[in-house]
């Protein structure tokens, strides 16, 4: 019997981030297929911010060496929101629902220098 290749990373201690994406009525939800090098936290955030996912639903992180896994949707939604606010950019349309469901971050006004203020 032929064995399927393992999804467990070859390095012992690294965090893997996977995105559950909604591909619409015909295809439904599935874990997005990405190259191994694009499963880091930073890669997932970059891909979310550039609109690489059509309907992100949930993000899960795991580390097999440390034997843990957890839902990181809220913290990723907040981090993406903060980065977009600092860049003064709006969220891609597909990301708005994800941030609305999971984000706790509220936009803030950056302090402006007041010239001549005493």
C-alpha positions, 0 to 999 in steps of 0.5 A: 500500500502506498502512503501519502506524504505527511503534512507534519513539518520536517523541522521539529519545532515550528508553528504552522498556520492553516486557513479554513477558506469558504470557496462558495456554495459549489465548493464549500469550505476547505483548508487552503492548500499552500506551499510549506514555506507559506504556513508561517504566521507572517505569510498568512497575515501577508496573504490575508492583507493582499486578498489571497483568500476568497472567504477566510473563516478560521485560522488554526495554528499548531506545533507538533513538537510542542504538542499543541494546537489552537484557534488563532482567528481572533489574534490574527484578525486583530493584527491584520486590522492594526496593520491595515489601520497603520497603513491607512488601508481598507481591508480587502472585501473578502477579509471584512467578514472575517475581521467582523466575526473575529476581530476585537480591535477598534480603529484608533486615531494616530496622534498628530503633532500640534504646532504652536501648542503650549 
